[in-house]
Every structure is written in C-alpha cells, then in structure tokens.
Amino acid sequence: MRYAIGIDVGGTKIAAGIVALGTGQLLHRREAPTGRDRGGEAVLNSVRRLLSDLARVAGEAGHHIDAVGLGICEIVGLDGQLRSASLIDWRQLDVIATPDGLPPVHLVSDVRAAALAESQLGAARGIREAIYVSVGTGIASVLLIDGRPYAGAHGAALVLASAARVPMGDGSVAYLEDIASGPALARQYGSTNGDSRMVIAAAQDGDHEALCIVRNATSLLGAAIAQLANCLDPAAIVIGGGLGSAPGIFFETLRSRIEEGLWPGAARQIQICPAGLGGDAGVVGAAISAVLRQR
C-alpha cells in the first residue's frame, strides 16, 4: 500500500491526514484553526507542525510517505507557484520545504484538489464532464474533463466568488462571496464567529430572518452556477465545501435555484448532487494530486 500526506488550508481551518492511495481512505486525520489574521508565516508554521506530527505517526505505523500535497485557498499557477494572496500570503515564503525528510510539497489550489478527489473517489467518479463547486469560507468552481480538473491558461479557472455584482443600498457593490459564503451568512444573521451552522439550523427550524438570508444567498449562487452550467453543459454539478455539501435546507434550496436557472430541458439531464467525500475531499485530493504530479 502506498501512502501520501494531504493538507487542506482553508480560510477557517487546516485539515490534514495520511491517505492510503489504493483506497483513498483518510487515516490519522488532524485539524487546526487557520487563524489567517496571524499572517502567512504563522499559518505556515501551523502546517509544518501538522506535517511533523503526521510524519511521526507514519513512521510509527510503518507507512512510507511517497508524496505530500498541500491545497490552499489561493490561485496556484500551472508552474506550481502561488499567484494570489487573497486570504493567505505565502508568496515570499518557502512553502515547498518539508520537515523530517518528507518529499517536497506539491502545491495546488484547494478547490482543484477537492474536485480531483470527487472525480477519483466521490460523486463525479466515472463522469466525463462535471462541474465541482465549493461553498464554504469562500466560493470557487472547477470544470472536470475526463476526471481531471481544468486549470485554465494561468491556473485561475476557479474564480466564481466575484460572479455577481449586487448593488447595495449604501451605493457600494457586493459580490457573490459577500452574500452566499459561510461567513457571509453568519454576518448577515448577526453572528460574530463566522460560523454559518447557526443560520442553517435556525432556517431549518423556520426562523424567518434565517430563511430570508438562505433564500437570498441560494438565489444568487444558484443563478451563477446555472449560468456556468449553461455555458459548459456538464453531465453533473457536484456541490462541495463545508456549507455546500451539508445536508438540509441550504443544499436543497440551492439545488432548486440551480434547476430554475438552467436552460429548459437541461434540468432533467444534469445531475445535481452533494460531494461524496464531504469536508475531506480537499485533504484526499491534495494527496492524490501530489502523487499524479510525480508521474
């Protein structure tokens, strides 16, 4: 059995684990808060601590680590270099170096890592053309062609967050991520911790304010995803991320809004489903991506 370490650095948390490559099973999962307000170097130090811990565990279990993949919520170019610093600025840091004699880190955009895992092991498995959309701290999308994430000419084929420009009452303009991401839902409901679970639970219980927030968010997000599908004509749309793949009112309302925005007849042909691997897709996909890079 071959093993790789996968790490998923999101806007809220860092998840990591050892992936058994033959089965995709995630072993010895670890998690830590991202704390991006601490700065890029502090976040990278948290990643390295998780890596050291997993390297120790792998050694004790007799698992040889063949590759290390790290997914980050930024744009990663075709050359494997960071091209953005929207949430975490690692552009001047040595991200590739690893402790404890592990292989060098392979860097990948987190949404492409998650999409790859879904195409290999999850809801998009066996589907030639699919769209993967991640809805969590951020919002991003990936086109899957023959099981591989399409990166675009510059590695930036993932930016869905700025799809909608919504005029606000004060004359400012809001974007899709400002209204439909997890922290955006929490902020609109008055929660200060950025956790959307309270909003979703309240909406599920019939709370009028929470229901309005969910309906507005899914209306905008559903229209953006439907337009993407109308342009690309996929066989399936897979919704992932901590918020997007959670069962209940958000996903069901979002699916209805996507179907409403599809061209007539397309709603019956395009499968819309939650991610099969849930929140672990990014970790598993980062590991798989690192191994594929070695070939």
C-alpha positions in Angstrom: 0.0 0.0 0.0 1.3 3.5 -0.9 0.7 6.5 1.3 0.7 10.3 0.9 0.0 13.2 3.2 -2.7 15.6 2.2 -3.2 19.0 3.7 -6.1 21.4 3.0 -5.5 25.0 4.1 -8.9 26.8 4.1 -9.9 30.2 5.3 -11.2 28.8 8.6 -9.3 25.6 9.3 -6.4 23.5 8.3 -7.2 19.8 7.8 -4.6 17.1 7.2 -4.1 13.4 7.2 -2.4 10.3 5.8 -4.1 9.0 2.7 -4.0 5.3 1.7 -3.7 5.7 -2.1 -5.1 2.4 -3.0 -8.4 3.0 -1.4 -8.5 6.8 -0.7 -9.0 6.1 3.0 -8.1 9.0 5.2 -6.0 7.9 8.2 -4.9 9.8 11.3 -6.8 13.0 10.5 -5.7 16.2 12.1 -7.2 19.7 12.3 -6.2 23.1 13.5 -7.7 26.6 13.1 -6.1 28.6 10.2 -6.0 31.9 12.1 -5.2 33.8 8.9 -5.1 37.1 10.8 -1.8 35.9 12.3 -0.1 36.3 9.0 1.2 33.9 6.4 4.3 32.8 8.3 2.3 31.8 11.4 -0.2 29.8 9.2 2.7 28.0 7.5 4.2 27.2 10.9 0.9 25.5 11.9 1.0 23.5 8.7 4.6 22.4 9.4 3.6 21.3 12.9 0.8 19.1 11.5 3.2 17.7 8.9 5.8 16.8 11.6 3.1 15.1 13.7 1.8 13.1 10.7 5.4 12.1 9.7 5.9 10.8 13.3 2.7 8.8 13.1 3.5 7.4 9.7 6.9 6.3 10.9 5.4 4.6 14.0 2.8 2.8 11.8 5.4 1.8 9.2 3.8 3.8 6.4 6.3 5.2 3.9 5.2 8.6 2.6 5.5 8.8 -1.1 4.3 12.4 -1.6 3.0 15.5 0.2 0.2 17.6 -1.3 -0.9 20.9 0.0 -4.1 22.6 -1.1 -4.5 26.3 -0.4 -7.4 28.7 -0.9 -5.5 30.7 -3.4 -4.7 30.7 -7.2 -1.8 28.3 -8.0 -0.3 28.7 -11.4 0.5 25.9 -13.9 4.1 26.0 -12.6 3.0 25.3 -9.1 3.7 28.8 -7.9 1.3 31.0 -5.9 -0.4 33.7 -7.9 -2.6 35.3 -5.3 -2.8 36.3 -1.7 -6.4 37.0 -1.1 -6.6 35.2 2.3 -3.1 33.8 3.0 0.1 35.4 1.7 2.8 32.8 1.2 4.3 34.4 -1.9 7.7 35.2 -0.2 7.9 32.1 1.9 9.5 28.7 1.2 6.3 26.6 1.1 7.9 23.6 -0.6 10.4 22.6 2.1 9.2 19.9 4.4 10.5 18.7 7.8 11.5 15.2 8.8 12.9 14.0 5.5 9.5 14.1 3.7 9.2 14.6 0.0 8.9 18.3 -1.2 5.4 19.8 -1.0 3.3 19.8 -4.1 1.1 23.0 -4.1 -2.4 23.0 -5.6 -5.4 25.3 -5.4 -7.7 23.7 -2.8 -10.8 23.6 -4.9 -8.9 21.7 -7.7 -7.7 19.2 -5.1 -11.2 18.6 -3.9 -12.6 18.3 -7.4 -9.9 15.7 -8.2 -10.8 13.6 -5.2 -14.5 13.8 -6.2 -13.7 12.7 -9.7 -11.5 9.8 -8.5 -13.5 8.6 -5.5 -16.6 10.7 -5.0 -19.8 11.9 -6.6 -18.1 12.7 -10.0 -16.5 9.3 -10.4 -17.0 7.9 -13.8 -18.4 11.1 -15.2 -16.5 12.6 -18.2 -17.6 16.2 -17.8 -18.7 17.7 -14.5 -18.6 21.0 -12.6 -17.4 21.0 -9.0 -18.4 24.0 -6.8 -17.0 24.6 -3.3 -19.1 26.7 -0.9 -17.6 27.4 2.4 -15.4 30.2 3.7 -15.0 31.0 0.0 -16.8 30.1 -3.2 -14.9 28.6 -6.2 -15.6 26.2 -9.1 -13.7 23.8 -11.3 -14.5 22.1 -14.6 -13.7 18.4 -14.6 -12.8 16.9 -18.0 -12.2 13.1 -18.2 -11.6 13.1 -14.4 -9.0 15.9 -14.4 -9.5 19.5 -13.1 -9.2 22.1 -15.8 -6.8 24.8 -14.6 -7.1 27.3 -17.5 -4.3 29.2 -19.2 -2.9 30.7 -16.0 -4.2 28.4 -13.2 -7.1 30.8 -12.5 -10.1 28.8 -13.8 -11.7 28.7 -10.4 -12.9 32.2 -9.6 -16.6 32.1 -9.1 -16.7 34.3 -6.0 -16.9 37.5 -8.0 -19.5 36.3 -10.4 -22.4 38.6 -9.3 -22.2 42.3 -8.7 -25.0 43.3 -6.4 -25.8 47.0 -5.8 -26.2 47.7 -2.1 -28.4 50.4 -0.5 -25.5 52.5 0.5 -24.2 52.8 -3.0 -21.5 50.1 -2.6 -21.3 46.8 -4.6 -21.2 43.3 -3.1 -20.0 40.2 -4.8 -21.3 36.6 -4.6 -18.9 35.6 -1.8 -20.0 38.6 0.2 -23.5 37.2 0.3 -23.5 33.4 -0.2 -20.4 32.2 1.6 -20.5 30.7 5.1 -19.0 33.7 6.9 -21.4 36.0 4.9 -24.4 34.1 6.1 -23.2 34.3 9.7 -22.5 38.0 9.4 -26.0 38.8 8.0 -27.5 36.9 10.8 -25.5 38.8 13.4 -23.1 36.0 14.4 -19.6 37.2 15.2 -17.8 33.9 14.9 -18.3 33.4 11.2 -20.0 30.0 11.6 -22.9 29.5 9.3 -24.2 26.5 11.1 -26.3 28.6 13.5 -28.0 30.3 10.5 -28.7 27.0 8.8 -30.1 25.4 12.0 -32.4 28.5 12.5 -33.6 28.3 8.9 -34.3 24.6 9.3 -36.5 25.5 12.3 -38.4 28.1 10.4 -36.8 31.3 11.6 -38.0 34.0 9.2 -34.7 36.1 9.2 -32.5 33.0 8.7 -34.8 31.7 5.9 -34.6 35.1 4.1 -30.8 35.0 4.3 -30.6 31.4 3.0 -33.1 32.2 0.2 -31.3 35.3 -1.0 -27.9 33.6 -0.8 -29.0 30.5 -2.7 -30.9 32.6 -5.3 -27.7 34.5 -6.3 -25.4 31.4 -6.0 -27.9 29.2 -7.9 -28.1 31.7 -10.7 -24.3 31.9 -11.0 -23.9 28.1 -11.0 -26.7 27.7 -13.5 -25.1 30.2 -15.9 -21.8 28.3 -15.6 -23.6 25.1 -16.4 -25.4 26.7 -19.3 -22.1 27.7 -20.8 -20.2 24.4 -20.2 -23.0 21.8 -20.5 -21.8 19.3 -17.8 -23.3 15.9 -17.1 -23.2 16.7 -13.4 -22.8 19.5 -10.9 -21.2 18.5 -7.6 -21.6 20.8 -4.7 -18.9 20.6 -2.0 -17.4 22.6 0.8 -18.4 22.8 4.4 -21.6 24.7 3.6 -22.4 23.5 0.1 -22.3 19.7 0.9 -24.1 19.9 4.2 -27.5 18.1 4.0 -30.6 20.1 4.7 -32.2 23.4 3.7 -29.2 25.1 2.2 -28.4 22.4 -0.3 -32.0 21.6 -1.2 -32.8 25.3 -1.8 -29.6 25.8 -3.8 -30.4 22.7 -6.0 -33.9 24.2 -6.7 -32.4 27.6 -7.6 -29.8 26.0 -10.0 -32.6 24.0 -11.7 -34.6 27.2 -12.2 -31.7 28.9 -13.9 -30.8 26.1 -16.3 -31.9 26.2 -19.9 -35.3 24.4 -20.5 -34.8 20.7 -20.6 -31.3 20.8 -19.1 -32.5 20.4 -15.5 -33.7 16.9 -16.4 -30.3 16.0 -17.9 -27.8 17.4 -15.4 -27.4 15.6 -12.1 -27.0 18.0 -9.1 -25.6 16.3 -6.1 -23.6 16.9 -2.9 -19.9 15.9 -2.7 -19.4 12.3 -1.8 -16.3 12.9 0.3 -17.7 15.9 2.2 -15.2 18.0 4.0 -12.4 15.5 3.5 -12.3 16.0 -0.3 -9.6 18.6 -0.1 -7.2 16.5 2.0 -7.6 13.4 -0.1 -7.4 15.4 -3.3 -4.2 17.2 -2.3 -2.5 13.8 -1.6 -3.7 12.3 -5.0 -2.6 15.5 -6.8 0.9 15.2 -5.4 1.2 11.6 -6.5 -0.1 12.3 -10.0 2.5 15.2 -10.3 5.3 12.7 -9.8 4.3 10.6 -12.8 
